[in-house]
Structure formats: structure tokens, C-alpha cells
Amino acid sequence: MKVLVTGATGFVGSNVAKKLIERGYEVNVLARPESNLLNIEDLSVNICYGDLTDYDSLKKAASGCKGLFHVAASYSFWSRNPEKVYNINVGGTKNAIKAALAVGIEKIVYTSSESTIKVGKGKIGREGAINKLSDVAGDYKRSKVLAEIKVRDMCRKGYPVIIVNPTTPIGQRDIKPTPTGRIILDFLLGRMPAYVNTGLNVIDVEDVAMGHVLAFENGRVGQNYLLGNKNLTLKQILETLAKLTKRKAPSTQIPIWLALSAAYFDEFFSGKLLKKPPRIPLPAVQTAKKFRFFDCSKAVNELKIPQSPVEEAFNKSINWFKEKGYVKN
């Protein structure tokens, strides 16, 4: 079976494409002409040049395919052009789904985000209630909420879409890197002198990729599946990295108000004055006010998504960053 993967040059998308190939699928990938193709140069894929904002290029890439994995997104806690984030994440999602159905695609897996799932104070998040825009920080997270609202509405109208919500993937091919990969890289580079008291759900990106494939093969149309594994505090994450690298973990915990003050300053100085990405993205710190812990048993029970040891995923990430020259020692 031939399928189309958008976002295959990125972190999650390249791993999804790799798993699909291993599973025996023929894979078309949509890539912008200026995209970095490093993540797919070792993969046997059909490259279709186009853009999520170009409906005709999407139709051409999807022609002859039976499935769509819409993984692509503009993922960053800061952007020089917020309007572009919404055009890609909301408008591009509508374009991709409509173009796919126009050429006869039978099933779609849409990659949303854990940030769309509502988590009450001191509670574990589960599939179901979606966040309000006022509950999330930053244009990326707001755009993903808006996009998922639209996709859920499409599902109610009979569109054959399955929604997957990855939590915090870690591992190989984090080329950008993602904000989570940046935590690992900053630790390796000695740029993390302190931490805040927050928590994340962590999963090997290869398990996330397999979750996409299993959602396509076994998932129920119209359903959400949280693709995650282990709930860890940031302190536990840093201690795991310290154990794997034989480096010292930061021992200083700073209060969230102090981190917010630093983020506001950095947002103004770096973002507004220098027009450069802040080292301390404000939306990331605002998000850290809540522990983003999740119950991912639905995907485990229904899809049989793997739950590989997250320590191994951290080790894969560390080794990949070293092999690719992000870290010199």
C-alpha cells in the first residue's frame, strides 16, 4: 500500500516514514524545495515537492495513496511570524485532509499534540476534553488546539481521521532540535545550571512512530490516542541524563516566578529587540507551571503501542547528538 507522510523531514515524521517502510509500505513524502533532507536521505521514499499551503501540490503528492499521515507542523515556542504558524498548523491541516480525500485516500492519521489535552491541577490527563485557547501558552500550542478542534469537527461529519497525541518524544533524528531535544542538548553542553519543578510524559520517538502505524492499522476512526509512556519530573529527567553521561545534574531548583521573570526579559530583549529566538521561551516556562502527566493506557491497550524503556531513548538521543556533531566531546 502506498501512503503519504507530511513532515517526514522532521523528527517524528522521519521516524514514522522509517517505520512504515519497515512495515512494507511504499511511502511518498511531501517536502518543501528548501527543506533539509538529511533525515530522509537513508530512507527509500518518493519525494514530492510541495507545501501545506499549496492545495494542488498536496493533491499531487497524495495521488495513488490509500493513507495519509499528516505529521507536519510548525513546532517552535517562538516565531518571527506568528501568522505563518497558524497558516501551516491550522490552514495546512485542513488543506492536507481535504486534498487527501479528493484523490481517494481512505484513512488519515493526524498528529496532534499532548498540549491540546486538558490537564487539571494535580490530575493526570486522558483523552477527551480539549484545552481552551486560554489554557495554553504561545502560538504553537494555540494553533494545535485550533487545528484539533477543526479535525474533531471533521470526524463528526464522517471524515475518516484518527487523531494521535504524542506526549514528549525523545530519540534519534531530532535534527532541529525540538524544545525537548534542546533540554537534552543544553544538558550535554553544560548550559543548564538550574531547573524548575515541573513534569513531562516521555516516550521513545520510535514508539511514537509505531503508534502512528498501529493507529492507521488498528485505530478507531474519530478517536484520540495519547502516545506516551513514563511520567517524569524535570529533576528525574536531568538525573537520568547525569547517570547516562557521568555528568553532574544541576542541584539548584528555582521558583517558577524567577524563571518567568527571566523569560519575560529574554522575550523582550532577544525576541523583540534582536529578533532572535529567546534562550528561555516564555510559553515553555508558562507551560511548566503545570505537570503534564498523562495516562496513555488507551493506546497501549487498543493499539498495542510499544513501551520501550525511556532510559534507552535518552541514550539514543545523547548518542545521536554526539554522532551528528551537536556535541564535540
C-alpha positions as CSV (number, residue, x, y, z in Angstrom):
1,M,0.0,0.0,0.0
2,K,1.2,3.5,-0.8
3,V,0.8,6.2,1.8
4,L,1.8,9.9,2.0
5,V,3.7,11.3,5.0
6,T,3.8,15.1,5.6
7,G,6.6,16.3,7.8
8,A,8.9,13.4,7.0
9,T,12.0,15.6,7.1
10,G,11.3,16.4,10.7
11,F,11.8,14.5,14.0
12,V,8.6,12.5,14.4
13,G,7.8,12.4,10.7
14,S,11.1,10.8,9.6
15,N,10.7,8.1,12.3
16,V,7.1,7.5,11.1
17,A,8.3,7.1,7.5
18,K,11.1,4.7,8.6
19,K,8.6,2.5,10.5
20,L,6.2,2.5,7.5
21,I,9.0,1.3,5.2
22,E,10.0,-1.4,7.7
23,R,6.3,-2.4,7.7
24,G,6.3,-2.9,4.0
25,Y,4.5,0.3,2.9
26,E,5.5,2.4,-0.1
27,V,6.0,6.0,1.1
28,N,5.5,9.3,-0.6
29,V,6.8,12.3,1.4
30,L,5.9,15.9,1.0
31,A,8.9,18.2,1.3
32,R,9.4,21.9,0.6
33,P,12.1,22.7,-2.0
34,E,14.2,24.4,0.6
35,S,13.8,21.6,3.2
36,N,16.8,19.9,4.8
37,L,16.6,16.3,3.6
38,L,19.1,14.8,6.0
39,N,16.5,12.9,7.9
40,I,15.3,11.0,4.8
41,E,18.5,10.5,2.9
42,D,18.8,7.0,4.2
43,L,15.1,6.1,3.6
44,S,13.7,4.7,0.4
45,V,10.9,7.3,-0.2
46,N,9.3,9.1,-3.1
47,I,10.0,12.8,-2.6
48,C,7.1,15.0,-3.7
49,Y,8.0,18.7,-3.6
50,G,5.2,21.0,-2.3
51,D,3.8,22.9,0.6
52,L,0.9,22.5,3.1
53,T,-0.4,25.9,2.0
54,D,-0.4,24.7,-1.7
55,Y,-3.5,22.6,-2.2
56,D,-2.6,21.4,-5.7
57,S,0.8,20.1,-4.5
58,L,-0.9,18.2,-1.8
59,K,-3.3,16.6,-4.2
60,K,-0.4,15.6,-6.5
61,A,1.6,14.1,-3.6
62,A,-1.4,12.2,-2.4
63,S,-2.3,10.8,-5.8
64,G,-2.4,7.0,-5.8
65,C,-2.1,6.8,-2.0
66,K,-4.5,4.9,0.3
67,G,-3.5,6.6,3.5
68,L,-2.2,9.9,4.8
69,F,-0.1,10.5,7.9
70,H,-0.3,14.3,8.5
71,V,2.6,14.8,10.8
72,A,3.9,18.2,9.6
73,A,3.7,21.2,11.8
74,S,5.5,24.4,12.6
75,Y,6.8,23.5,16.0
76,S,8.6,26.2,18.0
77,F,7.9,28.2,21.1
78,W,8.8,31.4,19.3
79,S,8.3,32.7,15.8
80,R,9.1,35.9,13.9
81,N,5.9,35.4,12.0
82,P,3.1,34.0,14.2
83,E,0.6,34.2,11.3
84,K,2.7,31.7,9.4
85,V,2.4,29.2,12.3
86,Y,-1.4,29.3,12.1
87,N,-1.4,29.1,8.3
88,I,0.7,25.9,8.5
89,N,-0.8,24.2,11.6
90,V,-4.5,25.1,11.0
91,G,-4.8,26.0,7.4
92,G,-2.3,23.4,6.3
93,T,-4.1,20.7,8.2
94,K,-7.4,21.5,6.5
95,N,-5.7,21.5,3.1
96,A,-4.0,18.2,3.7
97,I,-7.2,16.4,4.8
98,K,-9.3,17.8,2.0
99,A,-6.7,17.1,-0.7
100,A,-6.3,13.6,0.6
101,L,-10.0,12.8,0.4
102,A,-10.3,14.5,-3.0
103,V,-7.9,11.9,-4.5
104,G,-9.5,8.9,-2.8
105,I,-7.4,8.4,0.4
106,E,-9.3,6.0,2.7
107,K,-7.9,6.7,6.1
108,I,-5.9,9.6,7.7
109,V,-3.8,9.7,10.9
110,Y,-3.5,13.3,12.1
111,T,-0.6,14.1,14.5
112,S,-1.9,16.5,17.1
113,S,-0.1,17.2,20.5
114,E,-0.4,16.5,24.2
115,S,-0.7,20.2,24.6
116,T,-4.3,20.0,23.3
117,I,-5.4,17.7,26.1
118,K,-6.8,19.3,29.2
119,V,-4.9,18.5,32.5
120,G,-6.4,19.7,35.7
121,K,-4.2,20.8,38.6
122,G,-2.7,17.8,40.3
123,K,-4.5,15.5,37.9
124,I,-3.5,13.0,35.2
125,G,-4.5,13.9,31.6
126,R,-6.5,11.5,29.5
127,E,-8.1,11.6,26.0
128,G,-11.3,13.5,26.0
129,A,-11.6,17.2,27.0
130,I,-9.7,19.5,24.8
131,N,-7.9,22.6,26.1
132,K,-9.4,26.1,25.8
133,L,-7.2,28.6,24.0
134,S,-6.9,30.5,27.3
135,D,-5.4,27.3,28.9
136,V,-2.4,27.1,26.6
137,A,0.6,29.4,26.1
138,G,2.1,30.5,22.8
139,D,1.1,30.5,19.1
140,Y,2.3,26.9,18.5
141,K,0.1,25.4,21.2
142,R,-2.9,27.6,20.4
143,S,-2.6,26.7,16.7
144,K,-2.6,23.0,17.6
145,V,-5.7,23.4,19.7
146,L,-7.5,25.2,16.9
147,A,-6.4,22.5,14.4
148,E,-7.6,19.7,16.6
149,I,-10.9,21.4,17.1
150,K,-11.3,21.5,13.3
151,V,-10.2,17.9,12.9
152,R,-12.6,16.7,15.6
153,D,-15.4,18.6,13.8
154,M,-14.4,16.8,10.5
155,C,-14.6,13.5,12.3
156,R,-18.1,14.2,13.4
157,K,-19.0,14.9,9.8
158,G,-17.7,11.5,8.7
159,Y,-14.1,12.2,7.7
160,P,-12.0,9.0,8.2
161,V,-9.5,10.6,10.6
162,I,-7.8,9.1,13.7
163,I,-6.1,11.6,16.0
164,V,-2.8,10.8,17.8
165,N,-1.4,13.0,20.5
166,P,2.3,12.3,21.2
167,T,3.5,13.4,24.6
168,T,7.2,14.2,24.7
169,P,9.2,12.1,22.2
170,I,12.9,11.7,22.5
171,G,15.5,9.8,20.5
172,Q,17.2,9.9,17.1
173,R,16.7,12.2,14.1
174,D,15.9,15.3,16.3
175,I,17.5,17.5,13.7
176,K,16.2,20.9,14.6
177,P,16.2,20.1,17.7
178,T,12.8,20.2,19.2
179,P,12.3,22.1,22.5
180,T,12.6,18.7,24.3
181,G,15.8,17.8,22.4
182,R,17.1,21.2,23.4
183,I,16.8,20.3,27.1
184,I,19.0,17.2,26.4
185,L,21.4,19.2,24.3
186,D,21.7,22.0,26.8
187,F,22.5,19.5,29.5
188,L,25.2,18.0,27.3
189,L,26.7,21.4,26.6
190,G,26.6,22.4,30.3
191,R,24.0,25.1,29.7
192,M,21.5,24.1,32.4
193,P,22.7,25.4,35.8
194,A,19.2,25.0,37.4
195,Y,15.7,23.6,36.9
196,V,12.1,24.3,37.7
197,N,9.7,21.9,39.4
198,T,7.7,20.6,36.5
199,G,7.0,17.2,34.9
200,L,6.5,15.6,31.4
201,N,5.4,12.3,30.0
202,V,8.3,10.9,28.0
203,I,8.4,8.3,25.2
204,D,10.9,6.9,22.7
205,V,10.2,8.6,19.3
206,E,10.4,5.1,17.7
207,D,7.4,4.0,19.8
208,V,5.6,7.2,18.8
209,A,6.2,6.3,15.2
210,M,5.0,2.8,15.7
211,G,1.9,4.2,17.4
212,H,1.1,6.1,14.2
213,V,1.3,2.9,12.2
214,L,-0.8,1.0,14.6
215,A,-3.4,3.8,14.7
216,F,-3.6,3.5,11.0
217,E,-3.9,-0.3,11.0
218,N,-6.0,-0.8,14.2
219,G,-7.3,2.5,15.4
220,R,-10.9,3.6,15.5
221,V,-11.9,6.5,13.3
222,G,-12.8,9.6,15.3
223,Q,-10.8,8.6,18.3
224,N,-7.9,10.2,20.1
225,Y,-4.9,8.2,21.2
226,L,-2.3,9.6,23.6
227,L,1.1,8.2,22.6
228,G,3.2,8.3,25.7
229,N,5.0,6.2,28.3
230,K,6.6,7.4,31.5
231,N,5.7,10.4,33.7
232,L,8.9,12.1,34.9
233,T,9.7,15.3,36.8
234,L,12.3,17.5,35.1
235,K,14.6,16.7,38.0
236,Q,14.3,13.0,37.3
237,I,15.0,13.6,33.6
238,L,18.2,15.5,34.5
239,E,19.2,12.8,36.9
240,T,18.7,10.2,34.2
241,L,20.9,12.2,31.8
242,A,23.5,12.6,34.5
243,K,23.6,8.8,35.1
244,L,24.0,8.1,31.4
245,T,26.6,10.7,30.7
246,K,28.5,10.6,34.0
247,R,28.0,14.4,34.3
248,K,26.6,16.2,37.3
249,A,23.0,17.1,37.3
250,P,22.1,20.7,38.4
251,S,21.1,20.7,42.0
252,T,19.5,24.2,42.2
253,Q,15.7,24.4,41.9
254,I,14.5,27.9,41.0
255,P,10.9,29.1,41.7
256,I,8.7,29.4,38.7
257,W,8.3,33.2,39.3
258,L,12.0,33.6,38.8
259,A,12.0,31.6,35.7
260,L,9.1,33.6,34.4
261,S,10.9,36.9,35.1
262,A,13.9,35.7,33.2
263,A,11.7,34.5,30.3
264,Y,9.9,37.9,30.1
265,F,13.2,39.7,29.9
266,D,14.6,37.3,27.3
267,E,11.4,37.6,25.3
268,F,11.7,41.3,25.2
269,F,15.5,41.6,24.7
270,S,16.1,38.7,22.3
271,G,12.7,38.3,20.7
272,K,11.5,41.9,20.3
273,L,14.8,43.9,20.1
274,L,17.2,41.4,18.5
275,K,14.5,39.4,16.6
276,K,16.2,36.2,17.6
277,P,14.7,33.1,19.3
278,P,14.9,33.6,23.1
279,R,17.1,31.2,25.0
280,I,14.3,31.0,27.6
281,P,11.0,30.8,25.6
282,L,8.2,32.4,27.6
283,P,5.5,29.8,26.5
284,A,7.8,27.0,27.7
285,V,8.0,28.4,31.2
286,Q,4.3,29.2,31.3
287,T,3.6,25.6,30.4
288,A,5.9,24.4,33.1
289,K,3.6,25.8,35.7
290,K,1.6,22.5,35.3
291,F,2.8,19.0,35.5
292,R,2.0,17.5,32.0
293,F,1.4,13.9,33.2
294,F,-0.8,11.5,31.2
295,D,-2.5,8.1,31.3
296,C,-1.6,6.6,28.0
297,S,-3.2,3.2,28.6
298,K,-5.8,3.6,25.8
299,A,-3.1,3.4,23.1
300,V,-1.3,0.6,25.0
301,N,-4.5,-1.5,25.3
302,E,-6.2,-0.8,22.0
303,L,-3.2,-0.2,19.7
304,K,-0.6,-2.3,21.5
305,I,1.9,0.6,21.2
306,P,5.4,-0.4,22.5
307,Q,6.6,1.0,25.8
308,S,10.4,0.8,25.4
309,P,12.5,1.9,28.4
310,V,12.8,5.6,28.3
311,E,16.4,5.4,29.6
312,E,17.3,3.7,26.3
313,A,15.6,6.6,24.4
314,F,17.6,9.2,26.3
315,N,20.7,7.2,25.5
316,K,19.8,7.1,21.8
317,S,19.2,10.9,21.8
318,I,22.6,11.5,23.5
319,N,24.5,9.3,21.1
320,W,22.7,10.8,18.1
321,F,23.6,14.4,19.1
322,K,27.2,13.3,19.5
323,E,27.4,11.4,16.2
324,K,25.9,14.4,14.3
325,G,28.3,16.9,15.8
326,Y,25.9,18.8,18.0
327,V,28.3,18.0,20.9
328,K,32.1,17.9,20.4
329,N,33.0,15.7,23.3
